[in-house]
Amino acid sequence: MRLPPLLSERPRPAQVLLAVVVPAVYGAITGIFLGVSELIYLVLSIAGILGGVGAGLEHMGAAAGARRGVIAGSLFGGFILIAHELSGADAEAHLPEPAILLVVITTTLAIGLVGLGGWLRAREVRKGAVAEGPEMPGPLG
């Protein structure tokens, strides 16, 4: 298994891009589609949440991954709501009541999944069965 570089080893602009800008922009895109198509919104939401496992591979251990999950999950969920509200469209998919609970849900899922990615990386490194290298692009989250 080839692992991406650790986020901490990337230049600061790349860290900000991957850990802050990507989840915010992806959340905004997902939020726009909330007012367009339920199917597209759900696919984008699931892909974004599952992308957290890939983001976790940029961290050594579950705790480090979970910390990124707090940031990425809250940005992702928050920007879904912000972009949807700014679009002015009616939601095509069901949102929890109150809608801010979406941020709690995305953050909780991200903590678990990004933490899982960090745990998987640590396990692979402990086994010594990985090749680390920059060839794999950074995942979303």
Secondary structure, DSSP 8 states (H G I E B T S, - for coil): -EE---GGGS-HHHHHIIIIIHHHHHHHHHHHHHTT-HHHHHHHHHHHHHHHHHHHTTSSSHHHHHHHHHHHHHHHHHHHHHHHHHH----SS---SSTTHHHHHHHHHHHHHHHHHHHHHHHHHHHT--EE-TTS-----
